[in-house]
């Protein structure tokens, strides 16, 4: 699998994504700078695109707002429109919402502070390019590291997302219960990850690339990334 990793000024999870997808899982990866007008590398087109975490453009204006207007996003939009799988992680999720590729937005955490800890997620769909290696209702333990990870959408959008199955991942307790204490940032409906209507674009706040080896504390991130690489 060939994977393009989109890189903005301030992206700080590029090497994490490259290591997890390349060194650990065997994909062919390359970085694409934000000023590029193509996602290809030496004439080789990607089969998947990843927008990693960090602080693109220093999070000026709003997280992801400036990155959403970078030249490379035209190529990302075209790739997604053609059905190519696009995964946005943390700041990448923020970029995808600001770019209009995903519904809703990411707001400041309910407790108004940065958080960095492990959370538990429940896989809500297993027919996506990002979850096909998961079992229905499977629980994953992944790290989060964000200050603006609270997913927000109005009631009408939430009803549509729930009704059309666009909620891919949800914050739950270690036992799988959807309870207030398990929601780390106050996201509406405990949403941790959503897709576009076609299901080929996923944004998620937790970091699967930081959970691919026991040395890093667990391997649950492989479920997401190995699914992507087998799409």
URFENVEN-V502611 format. One record per backbone hydrogen bond with DSSP energy under -1.0 kcal/mol. NH is the residue of the N-H (numbers start at 1). CO is the residue of the C=O. Records with the same first field share a line. If there is no record, write none. Layout:
NH: CO ; CO
//
This chain:
3: 28
4: 48
5: 30
6: 50
7: 32
11: 8
12: 53
13: 53
17: 13
18: 14
19: 15
20: 16
21: 17
22: 18
24: 19
25: 20
26: 22
27: 21
28: 1
30: 3
32: 5
34: 7
36: 33
41: 44
44: 41
47: 2
48: 2
49: 85
50: 4
51: 87
55: 10
57: 9
58: 55
59: 56
60: 57
62: 60
65: 62
68: 64
69: 66
70: 67
72: 34
73: 70
74: 71
76: 72
77: 73
78: 74
79: 75
80: 76
81: 77
82: 78
83: 80
84: 79
86: 200
87: 49
88: 202
89: 51
90: 204
92: 89
94: 90
95: 91
96: 92
97: 93
98: 94
99: 95
100: 97
101: 96
102: 96
105: 152
107: 150
109: 147
110: 185
112: 109
115: 146
117: 144
119: 142
121: 140
122: 170
123: 138
124: 168
131: 128
132: 128
134: 131
137: 123
138: 135
140: 121
142: 119
144: 117
146: 115
150: 107
152: 105
158: 154
159: 155
160: 156
161: 157
162: 158
163: 159
164: 160
166: 161
168: 193
169: 193
170: 122
171: 190
172: 120
173: 177
176: 173
179: 177
182: 179
183: 180
188: 151
190: 187
191: 188
192: 169
193: 169
194: 203
195: 166
196: 201
202: 86
203: 194
204: 88
205: 192
207: 143
211: 208
216: 213
217: 214
218: 213
221: 211
222: 219
223: 220
225: 221
226: 222
227: 223
228: 224
229: 225
231: 228
//
